[in-house]
Amino acid sequence: MSDVDLRKLRYFVAVAEHLHFGRAAELLFIAQPVLSRQIRALEEELGAQLFARDRRGTALTAAGEQLLLDAKPLLASADALQRRVIRAAQGGDTFTVGFMPGLIVTAAVRALTDRHPGLRVELVRTGWFDQVEVVHDGQVDVSVVRLPIDPHGLIVRPLYTEPRVVVLPADHRLAGKDTVSVADLAHEHLLQDPDTIPEWRALAVELQTDRPTVPVFRSVEEKLEHVAAGSGIMFLPLSVMTFYTRPDIAYIPVPDLAPLQVSLAWSADRPVPLAEEFALLAAQ
């Protein structure tokens, strides 16, 4: 069997994620017949049918599901390799740190550069959806993350914990209180996955039998707009809210809500010489 072509793998992943050849072709900026030929060629190389196509649409076969599972980390590893080679070709010592909104890494970065004169530290802003992906695809050497995350392929070192607050519209009945309990909020519409707030879920699941579907928000700004509009409430880290104060929302401590764990994550598959040292500095 010949070596698998990474380009064909990228084409396959695009089709597998959308289960639509036309849409995948548009995203890849290639013609649909070209994409279909590349997928057929990949199937011939692997000796397995990857998609089942009929009048109802396109579906992954068992072989396709397995390839999708294996292809994503393989492509991420290839991307990471390319970034590391480019960085090495540019010369100089560089250490890249990913960080989420509200997490301040300035002190640790300054301490690291004081210890290593000539070291250039680059910073990359991340979010809930890519705080780990930037490690896997080689964009950063280390990432300051908020748990929970999928630890597969990572080394994770705890740094500290931070409290969470409830975010309410400014005219909410509870907005003027110093603190609130999870029970005070059990009847409210939560604008995030209840599984991420188990204390709230345990109380609210029996009270809200017809809970509407929660949309996926991609940024803090988007979340706060929905809260301010009165669409519901949200729990966020206190450090985030101190960066996003605005007159039409209020945030209140919730003492019986478990704090969030902040950790440092880096790849377990390749050496990151300064990672342990940075973890110690960031935990101080």
C-alpha positions in Angstrom: 0.0 0.0 0.0 1.3 3.5 -0.9 1.9 6.2 1.6 -1.3 8.2 2.4 -1.3 11.7 0.8 -2.0 14.4 3.4 -3.8 16.5 0.9 -6.3 13.7 0.2 -6.7 13.3 4.0 -7.6 17.0 4.3 -10.1 16.6 1.5 -11.6 13.6 3.3 -11.9 15.4 6.6 -13.7 18.3 5.0 -16.3 15.9 3.4 -16.5 13.8 6.6 -17.2 16.9 8.8 -19.9 18.3 6.5 -21.2 15.0 4.9 -21.8 17.1 1.7 -19.4 17.0 -1.2 -20.6 20.3 -2.6 -20.2 22.2 0.6 -16.8 20.7 1.3 -15.6 21.6 -2.2 -16.7 25.3 -1.7 -14.7 25.4 1.6 -11.7 23.8 0.0 -11.9 26.2 -3.1 -11.9 23.3 -5.6 -14.4 21.9 -8.0 -16.7 19.2 -6.8 -15.7 16.7 -9.5 -12.1 17.1 -8.5 -12.9 16.5 -4.9 -14.9 13.4 -5.8 -12.0 12.0 -7.8 -9.6 12.6 -4.9 -11.8 10.8 -2.5 -12.2 7.8 -4.9 -8.4 7.8 -5.3 -8.0 7.7 -1.5 -10.5 4.9 -1.2 -8.5 2.9 -3.8 -5.3 3.6 -2.0 -6.7 2.4 1.3 -8.7 -0.5 -0.2 -11.8 0.6 1.7 -15.0 2.5 1.0 -15.2 5.6 3.2 -18.6 7.0 2.3 -22.0 5.5 1.7 -23.9 7.7 -0.8 -27.6 7.3 -1.7 -30.6 9.5 -2.3 -30.9 10.4 1.4 -27.4 11.9 1.4 -23.8 11.0 2.4 -22.8 9.0 5.5 -19.5 7.6 6.8 -18.9 3.9 6.7 -17.2 2.2 9.6 -13.9 2.6 7.8 -14.6 6.3 7.2 -15.4 6.8 10.9 -12.1 5.2 11.9 -10.2 7.2 9.3 -11.7 10.5 10.6 -10.7 9.5 14.2 -7.1 9.0 13.1 -6.8 11.7 10.5 -7.4 14.7 12.7 -4.5 14.1 15.1 -2.3 13.1 12.1 -3.0 16.4 10.3 -2.6 18.4 13.5 0.8 16.8 13.9 1.8 17.6 10.4 0.8 21.3 10.9 2.8 21.4 14.1 5.8 20.0 12.4 5.6 22.6 9.6 5.3 25.4 12.2 8.3 24.2 14.2 10.5 23.9 11.1 9.6 27.4 10.0 10.3 28.7 13.5 13.7 27.0 13.5 14.5 28.4 10.1 13.8 31.9 11.3 16.5 31.4 14.0 16.6 32.6 17.6 15.1 31.2 20.7 11.3 31.6 20.8 8.7 30.4 23.4 5.1 30.8 22.5 2.4 31.0 25.2 -1.4 30.7 24.7 -3.7 32.4 27.1 -7.5 32.8 27.6 -9.4 36.0 28.2 -9.0 37.1 31.8 -5.8 35.1 32.5 -2.8 37.3 33.0 0.6 35.8 32.1 2.7 39.0 32.2 4.5 38.2 35.5 5.5 34.7 34.4 6.6 35.9 31.0 8.8 38.6 32.5 10.3 36.2 35.0 11.1 33.7 32.2 12.8 36.3 30.0 14.8 37.6 33.0 16.1 34.0 33.5 16.8 33.5 29.8 18.3 36.7 28.2 17.7 36.7 24.5 14.6 34.6 24.7 11.7 36.0 22.7 8.3 35.1 24.1 5.2 35.3 21.8 1.6 35.4 23.1 -1.4 34.0 21.4 -5.0 34.7 22.6 -7.1 31.6 22.7 -10.7 30.7 23.7 -12.8 27.8 25.1 -12.9 26.1 21.7 -9.2 26.2 20.8 -7.3 26.5 24.0 -6.0 22.9 23.5 -6.0 22.8 19.7 -3.3 25.5 19.6 -1.0 23.0 21.4 -1.8 20.1 19.2 -1.4 22.0 16.0 1.9 23.6 17.1 0.7 27.3 17.3 2.0 27.5 20.9 4.5 25.7 23.1 2.3 25.9 26.1 -1.3 27.1 26.8 -2.8 28.4 30.0 -6.1 26.7 30.0 -9.3 26.4 32.1 -10.4 22.9 32.9 -12.1 20.7 31.9 -10.2 19.8 28.8 -9.5 16.6 27.0 -6.0 15.6 28.4 -5.2 13.1 25.6 -1.7 13.8 24.2 -1.0 16.5 26.8 1.0 17.1 29.9 -1.2 19.2 32.3 0.2 21.0 35.4 -2.3 22.8 37.8 -1.5 26.4 38.5 -4.3 27.9 40.6 -8.1 28.1 41.0 -10.4 31.1 40.3 -13.9 31.7 41.5 -16.9 31.9 39.2 -19.7 34.4 39.3 -23.2 34.5 37.8 -23.8 37.1 35.1 -27.2 38.7 35.1 -29.0 41.6 33.2 -28.6 44.8 35.2 -32.4 44.9 35.8 -32.6 41.3 37.1 -34.4 40.8 40.5 -31.1 39.5 42.0 -28.7 42.1 40.5 -28.3 44.1 43.7 -27.4 41.3 46.0 -23.9 40.8 47.4 -24.0 37.0 46.9 -26.5 34.5 45.6 -26.8 30.7 45.9 -27.1 28.2 43.1 -30.7 27.5 44.5 -31.6 31.1 43.8 -30.8 30.6 40.2 -32.3 27.1 39.6 -35.4 28.5 37.7 -33.3 30.7 35.4 -32.6 30.0 31.8 -28.9 29.0 31.6 -27.1 30.1 28.4 -24.5 27.4 28.5 -24.1 23.7 28.6 -25.6 22.5 32.0 -22.9 19.8 32.2 -20.3 22.5 32.8 -22.2 23.7 35.9 -23.1 20.4 37.7 -24.2 22.3 40.8 -26.9 24.2 38.9 -27.8 21.1 36.8 -28.5 19.0 39.9 -31.1 21.5 41.1 -32.6 22.7 37.8 -33.0 19.4 35.9 -36.2 18.6 38.0 -37.6 22.1 37.7 -37.1 22.6 34.0 -38.5 19.7 32.0 -38.9 21.7 28.7 -35.6 23.5 28.7 -35.0 25.1 25.2 -31.9 24.4 23.2 -28.9 26.5 24.0 -27.0 28.1 21.1 -23.2 27.8 20.9 -21.5 31.2 21.5 -18.0 31.6 20.2 -16.9 34.7 22.2 -17.3 36.3 25.6 -18.7 39.4 23.9 -21.4 37.4 22.2 -22.3 35.7 25.5 -22.6 39.1 27.3 -24.8 40.5 24.6 -27.3 37.7 25.1 -27.3 38.2 28.9 -27.7 41.9 28.6 -30.7 41.4 26.3 -32.4 39.3 28.9 -32.1 36.0 27.2 -30.8 34.2 30.3 -28.0 34.0 32.7 -24.4 32.6 32.6 -21.7 31.6 34.9 -18.2 32.9 34.0 -14.8 33.2 35.8 -14.4 36.3 37.9 -11.2 37.2 36.0 -13.2 37.4 32.8 -15.8 39.6 34.2 -13.3 42.1 35.6 -12.2 42.6 32.0 -15.7 43.0 30.6 -17.5 45.4 33.0 -20.5 47.1 31.4 -23.5 49.0 32.8 -26.2 46.7 31.4 -25.0 43.6 33.2 -24.2 42.6 36.8 -22.0 39.8 38.1 -22.5 38.4 41.6 -20.4 35.8 43.5 -21.9 32.4 44.0 -20.1 30.9 47.1 -21.5 27.4 46.7 -20.2 27.1 43.1 -16.9 25.2 42.8 -14.0 27.4 41.5 -12.4 26.7 38.1 -9.0 25.1 37.8 -6.4 27.0 35.8 -3.6 24.8 34.4 -0.7 24.8 32.0 -0.9 22.3 29.1 1.7 21.3 26.5 2.3 18.4 24.1 3.3 15.0 25.5 4.5 14.0 22.1 7.4 16.4 21.6 9.9 18.1 24.0 9.1 21.5 25.3 12.2 22.4 27.3 10.9 25.5 29.1 7.4 24.2 29.9 8.1 22.9 33.4 10.0 26.1 34.4 7.2 28.3 33.0 4.6 26.2 34.9 6.5 26.9 38.2 6.7 30.6 37.5 3.0 30.9 36.5 1.9 29.1 39.6 3.6 31.7 41.9 
